[in-house]
Amino acid sequence: MNENEIKKLREDIVFNATLSGFPFVFHTTWGLFSPRNIDEGSELLLRYLEIKPDDDCLDLGCGYGPLGLSMAKLAPQGKTTLVDKDFKAVEYSNKNAELNQITNAEALLSNGFDQIRDRRFDVVVSNIPAKVGNELLNLFLCDAYQQMNSGGRIYVVTINGLRKFIKRSFTEVFGNYRKLKQGSNYTVAMATKN
């Protein structure tokens, strides 16, 4: 590759998307998940997500922010927190919040809940990576339960191969499980903290 081609690869990837009825412009970069468009799992999850205007929300593993920033738009009287263990994801989530004039969202560097122990949530959302590992996923779900308000909801989208694991884990941790949609590749599920 020549110098100009390398320089081009370093430039932000920019695209427009409409999510939950809101227009967005997203800046991303190579190395972040699905950098050129909104992935199929996130789009499916957003179709089944119910957010109240004053919900305090968490996007767990936010990437460049499509789920969390959509929740912030849906809950203008609430506060949305986006977390990721990747500093570039946090940087781009905050950049995208600013570009889209979203003032009720903040992205933070955190491996799961370890840096946000002081916050409580009405809604927790995650597009769970296929290779996250059962141990880390169990930690995330138990921590989510601890930091959710009574009546809070957790929504996840996973590849179909993880749906039975999610059903078992939700039933174990939350005492309930609801499959909202199973598509050809992904399953959207939720549980409620009673």
Secondary structure, DSSP 4 states (H G I P E B T S, - for coil): --HHHHHHHHSPEEEEEEETTEEEEEEE-TTSSSTTS--HHHHHHHHH----TT--EEEES-TTSHHHHHHHHH-TTS-EEEEES-HHHHHHHHHHHHHTT--SEEEEE-STTTT-TT--EEEEEEE--TTS-HHHHHHHHHHHHHHEEEEEEEEEEEEGGGHHHHHHHHHHHHS--EEEEE-SSEEEEEEE--
